[in-house]
């Protein structure tokens, strides 16, 4: 259970770290949602970056890769790492 808490905290830290980086990339590549006044469906007023899920994906992928590389055993918790891949 202690190991799962560390993994959860590390995933949060990685996501928190990657979000500003991915946000800058979204602005650089113009992957933003610009609200149009005529459309009327947008709630936001300012352009919003669209690549936020990419930061979560990167943090999950890096964490699973590191756990697989170091051979972390989750057998006590019933979670098999091969099910995550």
N, C-alpha and C positions, 0 to 999 in steps of 0.2 A: 504494500500500500504506500509505503514511503517513496519507493521508486516511481510509482505512478504520479505522485504529487510533484516530484522533481521534473518529470517529463512534461506534465501539464504546465508548470511554471516556465520551463524552457521554451515550450511552444508559444506561450504568451509573450515572452521576451523577444523571441525571434520575429513574431508578427509585428510587435510594437516597433521593432527596429526596421523592418522592411517596408512598412507603410509609407514613411516619408520618401524613401528612395523610389518606390513605385509611383508615388504621387508625382514626383518630379519627372519621371519617365513619361507618365501619361500627358503631362503638360507639354513636354518636348515633342512627343509624337502626335499631339493634338487629339488624343483619345479622351475627349471630354464631352459631356452632354450639355449642350447650350440650349437653354429654355427659349422657346419661341412664343411670343406674345399671342399669336393667332391660334396656336395649338390649344392652349388652355388646360392641358392635362398635367403640365409640370408644376410641381409644388415649389421647387427651389427658384431663386431669383438669379443667382450667379452660376457660371459654368462649373460643373462638377466632374472631377476625374472619374473614369470608369474602370480603372484597373485594380481596384482595391482587393478583389478576390485573388489576384495574382500574388499578392504579398502573403496571404494565408496559405495558398498552395505551395509557395516556395518554402515557407517555414515548416509545413507538414512534410514536404518531400525531403528536406535537409535532415529533419529530425528522424524520420523513418530510415533514411540512408545511414545515419550515424549509429542508430540502434542496431541495425542489421550488421554494419561493419564491425562494431565492437561485440556483437554476439550477446546482447542483453537478453536475459531469460525472464519472461513474464509468466512462467508456468504456475507460480503460486497464485496469481490473480486470475488465471483461466484465459488470459489473452495470448494468443499465438501471434507472433510477429509476422508470420507468413500470410496471415489473413489481412494484414494491412497493406501488403504489396500487391 
